[in-house]
Amino acid sequence: MNQVAKVIVDVPARQVDRPFDYLIPTELLEIVQVGTRVSVPFGNRKVQGFVVAIQSEADTDKLKTIDAAMDIVPVLNQELLELGDWIAAETLSFRVSVYQAMLPAALRAKYEKYFIRLDESDEELEALFEGAETLDFKKAEQNELLPALKRYLHDGEIEIAYEVKNKAVKKKAKVVERLASVERIDETIQDLPKNAKAKARVLLFLAEQTNATLPLSELREKTKASASTITSLEKEGLIRITEQVVGRDPYKGRQFEQSEPLALLPAQQKALDAILAARSAETFLLHGVTGSGKTEIYLQSIAEVLEQGKEAIVLVPEISLTPQMVERFKSRFGEEVAVLHSALSHGEKYDEWRKIERGEAKVAVGARSAIFAPFENIGIIIIDEEHESSYKQEENPRYHARDVAIWRAKRYGCPVVLGSATPSLESFARAQKEVYTLLELPERINQQVLPKVEVVDMREELRSENRTEFSVDLLEKIKERIERKEQVVLLLNKRGYASFVMCRDCGFVMECPNCDISLTYHQAGNRMKCHYCGHEEQVPSNCPSCGSEHIRYFGTGTQKIEESLTKLIPEARIIRMDVDTTRTKGAHEKLLTRFKNQEADILLGTQMIAKGLDFPNITLVGVLNADTMLFLPDFRAAERTFQLLTQVSGRAGRHELPGEVVVQSYAPEHYSIRFAKEHDYLGFYQHEMRMRKRGAYPPFYYLTLISVSDQNERKAIQTIQEMSRYLQTKLTEKSLILGPVPSTISRINNKYRYQCMIKYKVEPELKKRTKDIARSLSKRTG
């Protein structure tokens, strides 16, 4: 009986966002399963597809056949396929886009396009193909052969073919296998001439090995033997050299000292007992001040889950996924931990993912996408720093890791733990309404008091003729710490040298030609860069508008702060951490290790230093400009400012030495800064909730943002207006539609952007109507 596979093809378009039937050829019947990736013909090309079901009957008689299976075992299990369907429905995404998001980048398809020569008698064609049967399309394009090939294509003498290939490349290493017995090796050594010392050294080393095989690199390193010496031993039949697949371990060579569970304080024990007592999918909000021992609760709850033979997922924001955080899990659970984050190469991520898939790892620690770890018996899901906005993916599919975690937890009947010193207002409000179970950790584990926070009014500094980026008070405190051999953390929520370049005569500001945003100056290379589309250009010596030479830098970036610090405190040893200094692989870890080893006095950085750091010698934290995010057009601006200040304050005085925090601000009277100074989360929560209620914002209302972008501005405006009018006729009167208006940045990458926002408490029609809009648009653009 014929078997038919229902396949979601890798064509992200609304019209084809459904399963297509393909016949499974006899030779693939045992390989193709639900969750397997396959290569299938679609139109005039070959594409990748995901098998979502297998049945014995087809919806049509005219069936195409699957070309090849791309996996021997399925890459997505039944639960992940169902999760993908749920995300696609909730976020109006294409199913194939969601499935792709669940897999490491190395498993995403690579499409190769090439010409096949059908006529072997044409000499000109033979020359174009350089005697080969096939010609790579890109190579033909680069060599400007396409016009010449077009005629042959039209006459049917060549054809275009597509091939789907796996990006995943298994790493291979050469291995030496000893074939000869120890006795034969001894005899061979006896017969060697006296000058064959290298050969004798290799043979002696092989004879001493208990394992019959060892890496070739190790043999050469230990014996200092040349390639020719080893080749001659292979020719004599004493050894055999083969290739084996080896796992890429990003932490190879790192020694993780085994750590033991710590004694818990009563509040910690109470929280742990509540989590372990959960017998169903319960969501806990673990609200603990910085340094209250949340990580130890995570570790001990995971240990209990592993005892039961189950698995654990731990999500950490990308900027908190420091080597220190990895070390905590690796030193407790060793080889059972797989780490998934952006600092790893595609190959390393793929190998870590395979460790999970093969059941070699029981704990997945990673950023947002680690929520899709292919476990099949999850016992707990932990989301640290749950308030972080990075848990929401901003491009399609626009999922939130917290929602995915709760869905998976319901499937497995396991608890979800959301941990934070500054929970999002939505999560804390749910805990207040007992949708989540609130667990409180009000004290630091070492009974240390929270650091004293001083707020400096930078307006007063300006009145006192202080034009530097540092208040007199902060500068004095930095000098004191350096004298006492203590360490300082300085936070500036920007990177680069200065914010923008402006002409002081005519007011001209250098802007990106593709986006409605000013270019940021970077001192390295004296370049202007757009942080949205990547456009770069040289800094002009004269104003492009009026020709004036008075073109200067405005604003302050981390590079400029580093330069100023070096002038003000020449003896200070500074480590700067921002996107520019941590681009290379392993840079993040190297810089933090240097700081940990006290090779620097000051750690200067952007948001990436605000979380996850726990060094005993940090006694002063300085926030150079607390207002960076405060006046952005975002209803969460005050909340994010409070969270950042609280988090970075928590880096100081975590051990024996007392900590101090200096916050510099041009708006010291703002409530988010006042509450952060007092470490008063509850006070901030109550004040901000009143503001949210007054403005009809979450958690009192839901928000849906609809945005349109197009290279033709008129078309973008017309489309968003049509959408807005349609929704006004279909939604209930209680729903509020704001706009349409231009987006905050109205043009990115030469596309004009317009939006409208819908505020609602209950809107049963919204999902259906937005689907109608998406369907209508796809017909119009398709």
VOFI-57356 format. One record per residue: residue in one letter; x, y, z of N, C-alpha, C in turn. Coordinates in steps of 0.1 Angstrom, whole numbers, plus 5000, padded with zeros to 4 digits. Layout:
N
AXYZXYZXYZ...
//
This chain:
782
M500849885000500050005000500950135000N500550224992501350354991501150435004Q502350495008502350585020502450725015V501650815020501650955016502151035028A503051125025503551225036502851355034K502351415044501851555044503051645048V503451735039504651815040504351965040I504952035050504952185050506152225043V506052295032507252325024507852455028D509152475026509952585030509752705020V508452745019508152865011507252955020P507853055027507053135036506053225029A504953175025503853255019502553205023R501553295025500253265031499553155022Q499653165009498953075000499352935001V500652905005501152775006501452725021D500852805030501052775044500052655049R500252545042499352425045500152305041P499752185045500452065041500152025026F501151975019501051925006501351775006D500651694998500851554998501951514988Y502851424993503851364985503951214987L504251144977504350994978505750964983I505750874993507050824999507550714990P508750724984509250614976509550494985T509550374979509750244986511050244995E512050304988513350294995513450385007L512450485009512550575020511450545030L510650435028509550405037509950395052E511150335054511550315068512250445074I512650535065513350655070512450775073V511550795063510650915064509550895075Q509650975085508750975097508251115099V507251125108506751255112507851325119G508151455115509151535121510451525113T510551445102511751435094511651545083R512851605080512951695069513251625056V512551665045512751595032512951705022S513551655011513751744999512651704989V511851804985510651774976510651864964P510051824952509851914941508652004944F508852134942507752224944507852334933G506852324924506852414912508052364903N508952454899510052414891511352404898R511252384911512452384920512352274930K513452254938513352164949513552244962V512752204972512752284984512752184996Q513152235008513052155020511652155025G511252045032509852045038509951965051F508951985059508851915072507651815071V507851695074506751595073505951605086V504651645085503851665097502851555099A502651465089501751345091502051245080I501751125082501851015072500550935072Q499950915060498750845059498750755046S497750675045497750575034496950625022E496250735024495450795013495850935010A495750974997496051114993494851184990D494951324990493751404987493651424971T494651374964494651384950495351264943D495051234931495751124924497051164918K497251294915498551334908499551374919L500251274923501251294934502651304929K503351404934504851404932505451324943T506751284940507451194950508551264957I508751234970509751284978511151244971D512051344970513351324964514251254973A514351304985515351254995514951295009A515451205018515251235032516451305037M516351415045517451495049517851455063D517151365070517451315083517251165084I517951095092517750955095516750945106V516851035116515851035127515151175127P513951185131513251315130513951425139V513851545133514451655141513451725150L512151705147511151765155510251645160N509951645173509051535178507651585177Q506751505181505251535179504851655188E505451665200505151775208505551905202L506851915197507352035191506552075178L506051975171505252005159503952075163E503352015174502052075179502352215185L503452225191503752365197503952465185G504652415174504752505163503452545157D502552455156501152495151500452595160W500652575173500052675183500652815181I502052815180502652945179502253015166A502252935155501852985142500453055142A499552985149498153035151498053155159E498853155170498753265180499453395174T500553375167501253495162501053525147L500153455141499853475126501153455118S501953355122503253325115503053205106F503953195097503953075088504452955096R503852835094504252715101505752685099V506152695086507552665083508552755090S508152885092509052985099509252945114V508152895120508252845134509052725135Y508852625126509652505126511152535125Q511452625116512852665114513452735126A512652815133513052885145513452785156M512852665156513052565166514352495165L514952505153516152425150517452515150P518652455153519852535152520052575137A520752695136520952745122521652645113A522452555118523152455109522152365103L520952345108519952255103519052325093R519252455091518352515081518852495067A517952475058518352425044519252525037K520152475029521052545020520652515006Y520252604998519752574985520852604974E521152514966522152524955521452524942K521752614933521152624920522252614910Y522052524900523152504890522452464877F523352474866522952434852523352294850I522552214842522952084838523052084823R524152034817524352024803523651904797L522751924788522051814781522651774768D523151874761523751854748525251844749E525851724747527251704749528051724736S527351764725528051774712528451914709D527852014716528152154713529452194720E530452234711531752274716531752404724E530952504720530852624727530352604741L529352514742528752484755529752404764E530552324757531552244764532552344771A532852454763533852554768533252624780L531952664779531252734789531252654802F531052524801530952434813532352384817E533352424809534752384812534852234812G534052164803534152024802533351944813A532752014822532051944833530551924829E529851844837528451814834527551924840T528051984850527252094857528052224858L527252334860527852464862527152534873D527852574884527252644895526652784890F525352814894524652934889525453054894K525953064906526653184911527953204904K528653094901529853104893529553164879A528453114873528153164859527753304860E527053344871526653484873527953574874Q528853534883530153604885530953624873N530953514864531753524852531053584840E529853634843528953704833528653614821L528253484825527953384814526453374812L525653444821524153424820523553454806P523953574800523353604787523653494777A524853434777525253334767524453204770L524253174783523553054787521953064784K521453184784520053204782519553134770R520253154759519853094746519752934747Y520852884753520852734755519652684763L519352764773518252724782516952724774H516752834765515552844757515452734747D516552684742516552574732516552444738G516552434751516452304758517752224758E518852294755520152224755520752214769I520252304778520652294793519452314801E519452284814518352304822518852354836I518052424844518352464857517852364867A518752324876518352234887518652294901Y517852254910517952304924518252184933E519152204943519452094952519352154966V518752074975518652114989519752044996K520552115003521652055011521552095025N522052005034522152035048523252125051K523052235059524252315063525052245074A524352155081525052085092526252005087V527352035092528551965089529151905102K529251775102529751705113531251725113K531851755125533251775126533951635126K534951625118535651495118537151515122A537751415128539151425132539751285129K541051295126541751175123542151095136V541950965135542250885147543250775143V544150745152545150635149544750515157E544650405150544350275156545550185156R545950125167547150035167546649895163L547349845152546949715147547849605152A549149645154550149545159550049515174S550349395177550449365192551649425198V551749425211552849485218554149405215E553949275214555149185210555749225197R554849245187555349285173555949415173I555449515181556049645182557449635188D557549555199558949535205559949475195E559449385186560349325176560749425166T559749505162560049615152561049715157I560849755170561849845176563249785176Q563349655179564649585179565349595165D564549585155565049575141565349715135L564949825142565049955136566549995136P567050065126568350125126568550225137K569750255142569950345153569550485151N569550535138569150675135567550695134A566750585135565350595134564750625148K565150725154564750755168563350795169A562850875159561450925159560450815158K560850715149559950595147559850515160A561050495167561050415179560250485190R560350625190559550695200558050685199V557650685186556150665183555750525187L556550425184556150285187556150265202L557050315209557050295224555850365230F555550485225554350555230553050465228L552950415215551750335212551650205221A552850145224552850025232552350045246E552550175251552250205265550750245266Q550050265255548650305256547750195259T546850215269545850115272544750115262N544350225255543350235245544050195231A543250125223543850085210543750205200T542950305203542850425194543150555202L543650655195543850785201543850885189P543551015192543651115182545051135176L545051145163546351165156547051285161S546251395164546851525169547651495182E546951415190547651385204548951305202L548851205192550051125190551251215185R550951305176551951395170552551485181E551551535189551951635200552851565210K552451445214553251375225554551325220T554651285208555951215203556751315194K556251425191556951525182557351455169A556451365164556851295152556351365139S557051345128556651415116555551335109A554851395099553751325092554351205084S555551215079556151105071556450985080T556851005092557150895102555850815104I554750885106553550815109552950745097T553150815085552750745073553450615070S554750615073555550495071555050385080L554650415092554150305101552850255096E552050345089550750295084551050205072K552050235063552350155052552850015056E553550005068554049875073552949795080G551649855081550549775086550549775102L551349865108551449865123550249955128I549850045121548750135125547750155114R546550205117545550245107545050385110I544950475101544450615103543050625097T542150655105540750675100540150805105E538950845099538350965103537150935112Q536951005123535750985131535051115134V533751105135532951225139533151255153V533551385156533751425170532851545173G532451555185531651665190532451795192R531951905188532652035191532152085205D533052075214532752115228533252255230P532352355231532852495233533652515246Y533452425255534152435268535252335270K535752275259536752175260538052245266G538652175275539852225281539552305294R538352345296537952415308537652315319Q538252335331538052255342536952315351F535952245353534852295362534852215375E535252285386535452215399534052185404Q533852055408532552015412532052095424S530852145424530252225435529252145442E529052175455528152105463526952195466P525752135469524652215473524952295485L524452425486524752505497523552495507A523752525520522752535530521852645526L520552625527519552735523519052805536L518752935533518053015544516552965544P515852995555514452955556513652995544A513853125540512953175528513353095516Q514653065514515052985502514452845503Q514452785515513952645516512452635514K511752745519510352745517509952755502A510752835495510552855480510852715473L511952655477512352525470511252415473D510752415486509752315489508452325481A508152455479506852485471507052435457I508252465451508452425437508452275436L509152205445509252055444507851995447A507052065455505752005458504752015447A505052095437504052115426503951985418R502751935416502451805410501851825396S501651955392501051985379501752105374A501252155363501852275356501552405363E502252435374502052555382503152655378T502852785377503852885374504152965386F505452965390505853035402506553165398L506353275405507153395404508053405416L509353385414510353395425510853535425H510353615434510753755435511853765447G513053785443514153795453515053905450V515453985461516354095459517654045453T518454135447519754085441520654025451G521153915448522053845458521353765468S520053725466519253655476519353505474G520053455464520253315462519253245453K518753315443517853255434518453135426T519753155422520453055414520552925422E520852925435520952805442519652725443I518552805443517152735443517052665429Y517452735419517352675405518152545405L519352545410520252435410519752315418Q519152345430518652235438517352175433S516552265427515252205421515652125409I516652165401517052085389517551945393A518351955404518951825409517851725413E516851775419515651685423515051635410V514851715400514151675388515051565380L516351585380517251485374517151355381E517051355395516851235403515651155398Q514651225394513451155389513551105375G514751125369514951085355514351185345K514051305349513551405340514551505335E514151605327515051705321514651845325A515551935323515352075328515752175317I515052285315515452395306515552515315V516752585313516952715320517252825310L516452925310516553035301517253155309V518253215302518953325308518953435297P518753565300518953665289520353655283E520453685270521753665263522853745271I522553865275523553945282523953895295S523053815301523353755314524053615313L524153565301524653435299526253445299T526753485310528153505312528853375315P530153365313530853245317530653205331Q530453305340530153285354528853205356M527853235348526553165349526753025344V527353005333527652875327528352785337E529352845343530252775353529352715364R528452795369527552745380526852615377F526352615365525552495361526552375357K527652405350528552305346529252245358S529552325369530252275380529352185389R528052205387527052125395526652005388F526452015374525851905367526851845356G527951905354529051855345528551835331E528851715326528551685312527051675308E526251675318524751675316524251805311V525051905311524652045307524952075292A523952115284524252165271523952315271V524852395265524752535265524452585251L523452675250522952725237522952875237H523852945231523753085230524553145218S524353275215524853325203526353335201A527153325212528553335212529153205205L528353095204528852975199528852975183S529752905177529652895162528452805159H528052815146526952725141527152575144G528452535142528852395144528752355159E529152445168529152425182527652415187K526852505182525452505186524752375182Y525052335169524552215164524952095172D526152085176526651975185526051975198E525852095204525152105217523652055216W523052095205521652055202521551905201R522551845194522551695192522751625205K523551685214523751625227522351605234I521551705233520151705238519351595231E519351605218518551515209518951365212R520251335214520651205217520451155231G520051245240519851215254521051215262E522151275257523451285264523451405274A522551505272522451615281521051615287K520951645299519651655306519251795310V520151885309519852025313520352115301A519352195296519652295285519752435292V520852505291520952635296521252725283G520352825282520652915270519653035269A519853105259518953225257517653185251R516853275246515453255242515153125234S515953095224515652985216515852845222A516552845234516752715241515452665247I514352745246513052695251512552585241F513152575229512752465220513652345221A514452335232515252215233514452085232P514951995223514151875220514151765230F513751805242513551705253512251635252E512051525258510751455257510251415271N510851465282510351435295510751545304I510251665301510651785309510051785323G510951815333510551815347510451955353I511152055347511052195352511552285341I510952405340511452515331511652635340I512852695339513252815347513552925338I512953045340513353165333513853265342D515153285342515853385351515753525344E515653625353515453765349514253775339E513153715344511953705335511453825329H511853945335511354075330512054115317E513154055313513954095302513154095289S513254205281512554215269513154125258S514354075260514953985250514353845249Y513453815258512653685257511553695247K511353815241510353825231511153845217Q510853755208511453765195510753875187E511453965181510854085174510654065160E511153955154510853925140510053795139N509453775128508553645127509453525129P508853425136507653425144507853505157R506953595160507053685172506553615185Y507253515189506853445201507453505214H506853485225507553515238507853385245A509153375249509653245255508853205268R508253305275507453275287506253205283D505553245273504253185268504553045263V505753025256506052895251506352795263A507052855273507452775285506152725292I505152815293503952775300503152665292W503252675279502552575270503252445272R504552445271505252315272505052255286A505052335296504952295310503552225312K502552285306501152215306501252085300R501952065289502051945282502651835291Y503751875298504451775306504051775321G503151865325502651875339503751905348C504552005345505752045353505652185357P506452225367506352375371507252465362V506852585361507652695355508052785366V509352825367509852925377510253045370L509653155373510053285367510753365378G512053395376512853455387513253595383S513153685393513653825390513653905403A514554005404514554095415513654215411T513354225398512454335394511454275384P510454195388509554125379508854225370S508454185358507654275349506354295356L505754415354504454445360503354345357E503354295345502354195341502454065350S503754015352503953895360503553925374F503954035380503654065394502154075396A501554145386500054155387499354015387R499853925379499353795378499553715391A500753745398500953685411500053745421Q499753865420498853935430497453875429K497053835416495753775414495753625415E496853575419497053425422496953345409V497153405398497353335385498753255386Y499753325391501053275394501153255409T501953175414502253155428503453235432L503253335441504353425445505253365456L506553365453507553325463508453435465E508653475478509453595481510853565488L511853625484513153615490513653765494P513253805506513453955509514853985513E515753885516517053925521518153855513R519353925513520553865507521053745515I521653645508522053525515523053535526N523953635524525053665534524653765544Q523353795545522853895554523354035552Q524054055540524654185537523454285534V523554405538522554505535522754545520L521654585514521654625500522554755499P523254775488524154885488523455025489K524155115495523555255496523655325482V522555385479522455445465522355595467E523255665460523255815460522955865447V521955955446521656015433522256155431V522956175421523656305418522856385408D522556505410521856595401522856655392M522856605379523956655370523656795365R522456855368522156995364523057085373E523157035386523957115396525457115391E525856995386527256985382527557085371L526557095361526757195350526857335355R525957365365525957505371527357535378S527957425383529257445389530457435379E530057455366531057455355531757315353N531157205358531757075356531257025343R532057015332531656975319532056835316T532556765325532956625322531756535324E531956405321530856305322530756255336F531656295345531656245359531356355369S530456335378530256425389531556425398V531756535405532856545414532856425424D531656395430531456295440531856155434L531356125422531655995416533155975414L533756085408535256085405536056055418E535656125429536356105442536255965446K535055905445534855765450535555665442I535655695428536455605420537955605424K538455725427539855735431540155665444E539155675453539255605466539355455465R538455405456538455255454539755205448I540355285439541555245432542755245442E542755345451543755345462543655225471R542355185474542155075483542154935476K542554935463542654815455541354735454E540254815454538854765452538454795437Q537354735433536954745419535654825417V535554885405534454975402533754925389V532454925388531654905376531055035372L531255075359530555195354529655155342L528455195343527455165333527055285325L527155265312526655365302525855295292N524555325290523655245282523755285267K525055295262525255325248526555265244R526855255231528155215227528655315216G529855295212530355395202531055505210Y531455605202532255725208531255835212A530455875203529455975205528155945198S527156015202525855975197525756025182F526056145179525956195165526956305162V527056335149527956445145527056555140M527356685145526456795141527356915138C526856995128527557115125527057225134R528057295141527657395151527257525144D527557545131527157665124525657655119C525357545112524057545106523157435112G523657355121522757255128522557125120F523357105109523156985101523656865109V522856755109523156635116523356525105M524456445106524756335097523656225099E522856205089521856095090522155985080C521555865083521655755074520855775061P521355745050520555765037519455665036N519455555043518455455042517355455053C517755525064516855525076516655665081D515555695088515355825094515955825108I517255815109517955815122519355865120S519855935130521255995129522255875129L523455905123524555805123525255815136T525755705141526555705154528055705150Y528855795157530255805155530955695162H531955625155532755525161534255575159Q534955585170536355645169537255545161A537055415163537855315156537655325141G538655375133538455385119537755525115N537455605125536855735123535655725113R534655635117533555605109532255645115M531255665107529855685111529055565107K528355505117527555385114526155395118C525255325110523855315113523655185120H523055185132522855065140521554995136Y520955035125519754975121519954895108C520554965098520754895085522154855082G523154905090524554875089525254965080H524655075074525355165065526555225073E527655245065528855305071529355415061E529955525067530655615059531755695067Q532655755060533755825067533155955072V533756005083533356135089533856245080P533056345076533556455068534356555076S535256615069536056725076535356855076N534456875066533556995065532156955065C531257045069529857025069529357005055P528656895051528156875038527056975034S526557045044525457135041525957275038C526757325047527257465046528757485044G529457375045530957375043531757415055S531057445066531857485078532757375083E533857425089534757325096534357295110H533357365115532857345129531857225130I532357115126531556995127532056905139R531156885149531656825161530756705166Y531256635176530556515181529656565193F528456505194527556535205527156405211G526856405224526456285231527756215236T527556105243528656035249528455885247G529555815243529555675242530655615250T530655475251531655415259533055445256Q533355455243534755485238535155625244K534255725243534555855248534755855263I533955775270534055775285535455715288E535855605281537155545284538255645282E538155725271539155825268539255935280S538055985284537956085295538556025308L538155905311538655835323540255835323T540755795312542255785311542955915313K542256025309542856165311542656205326L541456175332541156215346541956135356I541956005354542655905363543655825355P544855875352545755805343546255675349E546255655362546655525368545655415367A544355455363543255355363543455255352R543355125355543355015345541854985341I541555005328540155005324539954885314I538754815316538354715307536954775301R536854785288535654835282534954715276M533654705279532854595274531554645267D531554635254530354675247530354585234V529354605225529254525213530554525205D531254645205532454655197533654575202T533754565215534954495221534654355223T533454305222533154165224532654095211R533054145200532654085187533253955185T534553945188535253815185534853705195K535053585190534653475198535553465211G534853445222535553425235536053555241A535753675234536253805240535553835253H534253805253533453835265534053765278E534353635276534953555287536353605291K537153635281538453685284538453815292L537653905288537554035295537154015309L536053935311535553915325536553835333T537353745327538353675335539453765339R539853855330540853955334540354045346F539054085346538454165357538454075370K538053955368537953865380539353845386N540353835378541753825383542353955387Q541554055388541954185393543054245384E542954225371543954285362543454425358A542354465363541754595360541054655372D540954785373540254855384538854885380I538654915368537254965363536754875352L535554835353534854765342533754865337L534054915325533155015319532354945308G531054955308530254885298528854925296T528154865287526754885284525954785292Q524654765288523754675296524354545299M525254495290525754355292526454335305I526854445312527554425325526554455337A525254475334524354505344523854385352K524054265346523454145351524454035352G524153935361524953815361526353815366L526853935370528253945375528253935390D529153855395529253835410530653825414F531353945415532753955419532854015433P533653955442533653995456534254135458N535154175448535854305451535154425445I533954405439533254525434532554595446T533054725449532454795460531754925455L531954965443531255085438530755055424V529455105422528855095409528455235405G528855285393528455415389527555405376V526355475377525555485365525655625359L526355635348526755765343525555855337N524555785332523455865327522155775329A521455795340520355705343519155745334D519155855326518055895319517955845304T518955765300519055725286517755675280M517055585288515755525283514555595289L514755685298513655745306512555815297F513055885287512055965280511855915265L512055785264511755725251510255715249P509655715237508255705235507755565237D507855515249507555375252506955365266F505755305267505055305280505855235291R506755145287507655075296508955145300A509055265296510355345298510755355312A509755395321510055405335510355265341E509555165338509855035343511254985339R511655005327512954955322514055025329T513855155332514855235339515055185353F513855165360513955115374514654975374Q514254885365514854755364516354765362L516754845353518254845350519054905362L518455015368519155065380519254975391T518154895394518154795405519154685402Q519154635389519954525385521454565387V521854685381523254715382523654755396S522754805404523054835418523454705425G522754595421522954465428524354405425R525154465416526454415414527454455426A527054555434527954605444527754535458G528754515465528654465479527954335480R528254245472527554115472528254015482H529454055487530253965496530554035509E531754025514532054085527532154235526L532754295515532954435515531654505512P531354615519530054695517530054765503G528954775497528854835484528154975484E528455045474527855185472527555205457V526555275455526055305441525855455439V526455515428526255655425525455655412V524255715412523455725400523455875395Q523955905383523956045378522756065369S522056175372520756195364520456335362Y519856375351519356505349517856515353A517256405358515956405362515856325375P516556365386516656285398515356275405E514356365402513056365409512156265403H512456195392511556105385511355985394Y510155935395509755835405510555705403S510855665390511655545388512955545395I513655665394514955685400514855685416R513755755421513555765435513355625441F512455545435512155415440513355315439A514155335428515355255427516355285437K516455415441517355455452517055385465E515755365468515355305480515255145479H515555095467515354945465513954905468D512954995464511554975468510754925456Y510754795453510054745442508554765443L508054735455506654735458506054875456G506854975461506455115459506355155445F507455115437507455145423506255075416Y505954945419504954875413503554945415Q503254985427501955055430501855185423H502955265422502955395415502755365400E503555275395503455255380502155195376M501555115385500155055381499155165380R499255265389498255375388498455445375M499755465371500055535358499455455346R499655325347499255235336497655235335K497055235346495555225346495055355340R495655465344495255595339495455605323G496555545318496855555304496255435296A495555345303494955225296496055145289Y497055105297498155025292498154885300P498954785295499054665302499654685316P499254605326498454485325496954505325F496454635325494954655325494354635311Y495154655301494654635287495654555279Y495154485269496054415260496354515248L497554505242497954585231498254495219T497754535207498154475195498654585185L499854575181500454675172500454615157I499854685148499854645134500754745127S501854695120502754785113502854745098V503054845090503154815075504454885071S505154825062506354885056506454865041D506854965034506954955019507855055014Q508555025003509455124997508655244991N507355214988506455324983505755384995E505955504999505355565011503855575009R503455614998501955634996501255494997K501855384992501255254993501155215008A502255245015502255205030501155275037I500955405034499955485041498555435037Q498355415024497055365020496655225026T497655135027497455005032497055015047I497755095055497455095069496155165072Q495755265063494455325065493355235062E493455145052492455045048492354945060M493454905066493354815077492654875089S492954995092492355065103490855085101R490455125089489055135087488255005088Y488954895083488354765083488054725098L489154735106489054695120487954775128Q487854905124486854985131485454935129T485254875117483854825114483654685120K484754615123484554475127484754455143L485454545149485754525164484654585172T484654545185483554605194483954745197E482954815202483054965205484054985216K484254885225485154905237486554905233S486854845221488254845216488654985211L489855025214490355155210491355145199I491155205188492155195177492855335176L494155335178494955455178495755465165G495755575158496455585146495555575134P496055545122497455525119498355645120V499655615124500655725125501955665120P502955755117504355695113504955625125S505655525123506355455134507455545140T507955505152508955595159510055625150I510655525143511655545133510855525120S510555625112509655615101510155555089R511455535088512055475076513355395080I513355265077514455175079514755105067N516055105062516455035050515655065038N515355195037514555255026513155205025K512655155036511155115037510455215047Y509355265042508555365051507655275060R507555325072506955235083505755315089Y504555255089503355315095502755215104Q502055265114501455165124500155215129C499355125135498155155143498155065155M497655105166497655025178496255005183I495954885187494654845192494754815207K493954885215493854865230492554795233Y492554685241491354615244491554535256K490354505262490354415274489954275269V488854275262488354145256487954175242E488554105232488154135218488153995211P487053925211486953795205487153795190E486953905183487053905169488453935164L489353985173490554035168491453935160K491553815165492453725159491953685145K490653665144489953625131490153745121R489953865126490053975116491454005112T492453995121493854015116494253905107K493653785108493953675099493353705085D492153765085491553805073492353915065I492954005073493754105067495054045061A495653955069496853885064496653815051R495453745051495053665039494853755027S494153865029493853965019495154025013L496054055022497354115018498154015009S498153885013498953785006498353764992K497053774990496453764977496853884968R496954004975497254124967498654124963T499554074972501054084969501453954962G500753844964501153714958500953724943
//
